[in-house]
Amino acid sequence: VKVRREEVVHLMDTDIQLLRWAAHVLEWLRPELRWLAMGDAVDSFGWYLVQQLDLRIEADNLRQFSNDFRSGRVREARIAVPRVFASTESVMVTEVAEGVSLSTFIKEEHPGRVRHQVFVALIDTMARMILVNGFIHGDLHPGNMFISVAPSDGGLLSSASLPKITLIDAGIAVQMDDELRSFAMSSMVATFRMDAHGLGESVVKLHRDEGLCKYARDLDKLTDKMGNLLLAGAFMCDEEIWSQTFDNYEEYRSSRVSEYFARMIGLLSEHRVRVSPSIWSLTTAFALIEGSVAELGYGVNVLRAATPYLFRGWQHLPERLRSWVRLDASERETREGDDGPPPGAPARDE
């Protein structure tokens, strides 16, 4: 049973009003910052917060996820969403999630095979949300995923013996519209084709379509810099690409999603492009799942999980095979990078 605290709505409304007032005052004092449209940013931020206050919204989100994963299966695992028995604006009653939170699961002793199954399942779940369902859980931290592991029957693997992942706390969810889904597809395809310009163009187009480039400058330069940044984040790239963003190889290979997000925001700000709320939501979801997967001891590879959904059918088999080869090479370089930078890569300055 989930119950909203009585005073939360008033407190949240007060906080949002204060933020809106602060944004108005700052734009009055610093007119040159009006391109940031801070009032609109506060409204977008407030909208995501308010979603969590109406438990009817969370109930609807849980039902949507339940329908999206009605088969009960993802790669290497089973998946479930608690059934909603009743909901009002301030109270929601659901099934109890089986197992323990991912936070607890990580601390327990489990065979490497089971941990790997959970890893594959989590990445596949995110890929399906983005590329198939178009509906994304926006708060997948380790406390919002429960894992249950049933012993196999007589040592034989069966569907029932696979780990079961239950998604909870769906107050924040992202419904992808046609523009956002098109962006996700085009940017991933450009990434697999190592097309930095096409990747940067996808990002700029999304912002232009959302009306966020009113004060933009040097969009051609932004396109190239953004494409190289994101391509470097997707694969272990040649120095020609990563050196445009990072000072040295060590800094490059140790960067995580949050670092790329910060650099992406920096590039957008440099070129006076307001950050798309859609990009913000997607990247936040990626950063959370990255943290969860990192706790299992693996690196995030949503691109590998995405290949079956991007390149379907025999006509796309050559491209699918090329993508696997590229991913294998990138992952191998990541592992080998633990022993030091490749020949010719500049070392960290002392």
N, C-alpha and C positions, 0 to 999 in steps of 0.2 A: 504494500500500500504506500503510495507516494502522496504526501500532503504538502501543499504550498503554505509557507508561513504567511500569516495574515497581513503583516505590515510590509511585505516585500514589494508589492506593486507600487505603493506610495513612495518608498525609498528609491526604487528604480526610476520612477517618473521624476523625482526631485533631482537625482544625479544627472539624468539626461538633460533636464532643463538647465542645470548649471553648466554642463558642457556646451550646450547650444549658446548660452550667454557668453561664455568665455571665448568661443569661436567668433561671435559677433564683435566682441570688444577687440580681439586681436586683429581682425580684418580692418576695423576702424582705425586702430593705431598703426597698422602696417598694410596700407592699401596694396603694396606690391605682392602680398601673399593671397590676394583674392583668387588667383588662379587655382589655389588648392581647394576652393569651395568647401571650407571646413564645416559649414553648417550642414551641407549634404552628407559629408562624411560622418558627422555625429548622428544624423538620421539613419544612415545605413547601419552603423554600429548599434544604435538603439533598437533597430528592427530585429537584429539577431538576438539581442538580449531579451526582448519582449517575447520572442518565440518560446523561450524556456519558461515563461511565467504562466502561460495558458496550457494546462495539461491536456486539453482536448487536442491541441496541435501535436503534442508528443504522441498521444494515442493514435492519431491519424498517421503519423510518421511510422510508428511501429507496424500498423496494419499494412502500410505501403511496402515496407521492407519484408514483411511476412509474405506478401504476394510476390514480390520480386524474387525471393528465394524459396518459393513454394516447393521446388524440387527437393529441398533439404540437403543438397550437395554442392560443394565447391571442390576444386582440386585437392585431393589428399585428405579431405575431412568432411564432416557433416556440418550443417549450419542451421541455426534456429533463431527465432525471434519470439519473445514472450507473448502469449496471447493476452489481449486486452479484454477484461471482463466488464469493466465499467469505467467511465471517465466523466468528470465535470471540469469546470475551469480551474478548480483548486484541488481536486482529488482524482487519483487514478489507481485502479486495481488491476494487477496483471499476474500472470503466472510467475512463479519463482524461477530464476535462472539456475540451471544445473551447473554443478562444478564449482570452481574457484576462479577468482579474477586472474587475468593474465599476470598481474603483478605478483600474486601468490604462486601461480603455476611456475613462473620463472625460478623462484627460490626452491622449488621442490626438485626431488631427484626423478628425472624421467629419461628414458633411453634417447639417444641421439636421433633415432628414427622418428620418434614421436615429436620431438622438438622441431625437426625439419618439416614434418607434416603440417604442424601448426603454422610455421613460417610460410610455406607454400600456400596454404589456405588463406592466410591473411592478405597476401599480395594478390592472389586471385580474386578475393572478395572485393578489393579496391578496384581492380581492373574491370570487373563486371559492373560495379556501380557506375563507373565513368563511361565505359564504352558500350554497355548493353542496356542497363536499366535507366541511366540518366538521372539517378536519384542517389545522392551521396550522404552517408552519415558524416556529420561535420565534427564529431567529438570522439573519435576512436582512440582514446588513450588507454593504457593497460587496465584501468579500473572499469572501463565500459565494455570489456569483452570477457566473458566467462568461458573457461575451458573445462571440459569433463572428458576423462579418458576411461573407457571400459576395457577390462582385461579381455584379450582375444579368447575365443572358445577353443580350448585344446591346443592353443598355440597357432591356430590357423587364422589368417587375416580374413576379415569379412567386413561388410559395410558397417555392421553394428560395432565393430572393434575400432573403427576410425575415431580420431578425436572429434569432439563436438564443440563448436564455437557458437556461443549465444551472444547476440548483440543487444545491449541495453542502453538506456538513457539517450533516447533519440530526439531530445528537445531541439537540437540544432541539426538541420538537414538542408541540403542544397538541391533544389529542383533545377536541373539543367534545361535551359531553353534551347531552341534550334541553333542559335548563334554560338552558344557555349559548347554544344555538342560538336558543331562543325569545327570550332577552334581546337577542341581536344583531338579530334581525328586528324585534322590537317597538320597540327603541330607534331603529333607523334609520327605520322608518315614522313614528314620533313626530317625529323630526327633520325629515323632509320635510314633515310637516304643520304644522311650526312650533309643535308642542305641547310647550311647556317642561315643563308639569306631568306629562304622559305620559312624557316622557323621563326626568325625575327619578324618577318612580314605577317605571320599569323598573329603574333602578339600585338603588333601595332594595329592591325585591322580590327581586332576585337575592341581595342580601346577607342579607335575611331568610330566604329559602329555604335558604341555605347555613349558617344558624345563627350569623350573625356580628353579630346585633343584640341579644344578651342584655343588654348594659349600655347600650343606645342611649337617647338622649333627644332630644326635639323632632324626631321623624322627619318631621312635616309641614313644618317649616321647612327641614329638609335636602332634602326632595323638591323644593321650589321653588328653593332656591339651586343645587342640583345641576343641575336642568333648565336654568336660565338660563345656568350656566357652560358646559355642554356644547353648548347651542344656539349660544352665542356662538362656540364653537370650530368649529362645523360651517359656519356661514354668516356673512357680514358682516351683523350685525344692527343694529337701531336702538339708539340710546343708552339707551332704556328698559331694554333687556336687558343690554348689555355693561357699563353703568355700575354694575350691581349687583356686579360682580367686579373691574373695572379702574378705576384712578383717572383715566385719560385715554385718548383715542383712539389715540395713538401707541403706548402700552403694549399696548393691545388688539390692534391689527392686526399687531404685530411678534411676538406670542407664538406659540410652536410647541407641538407635541404634548407635549413634556417639561414645559413650563410648565403646561399644562392638567392634566397628570397630577399634578404637585406640588400644584396648587390643589385637585384632587379629593381627594387624600389628606388635605390640610389640612381640608377640609370634613368628611370622614368621621371624622377624629380629633376635631374640634371637637364632633361629636355622638356620640362614643364608639361608632362602628361600625368593626369591624375590616375591613381591606381584603381583599376577595375575591382569593384566588390566581388565579382565572380572569380577573378584571379586570386584575390585575397582568400576567399573561401576554399578554393581548390588547393592552394599552396598550404594553407593551414591544415587541411585534411591530410595532405601528403606528409607534412612535418610530424603530425601526430602518429601516423602509421609508421613512419620511419623510426620514431622513438620507441614504439612498441616492438618493432622487428629487431631493432638494435639490442633491446633487452634480451632477446632470444639468442643473440650472438651472431646474427647474420646481417648482411648489408641489404639495403632495399634495392629491388630490381623489378619495379612495376613494368618496365618496358618488356622484359621477358614474358611476364604474365600477359601483357597486352597483345603479343604477336598472334595468338590464335583468334583474337577478335578483330584485329586489324586486317589480317591477310587470310581471308576465308576462301575456300574453293581451290580447285586444282590450278586455275589460271594464275593464282597468286603464290603458288608453291615456290617458284624460284626466288621471289622476293622474301618469302618467309625463311627460306634456307639461308639467304644472304644475311638476314637480320640475326639469325642464330649464330652464324659464324662471327659476325661483328660483336655480338654480346659476349661470346666465349672469349674472344681476343681481349675485350675490355676487362672482363672479370679476371682473366689470367694475369693481365698487367697489374690489376689492383692487388692481387695476391703477391705477385713478385715484387711489387713496390714496397712491401713491408721490409724488404732487405735493403732498401735504399733507392735513390733516384736512378733513372735510366742513364746510360752514358750520354754526356753532353748536356744534361739538365742542370741548370744553375742551382747551387746549394743555397741554403738559407744564410742570409747575412749574419755574421756574428756581431 
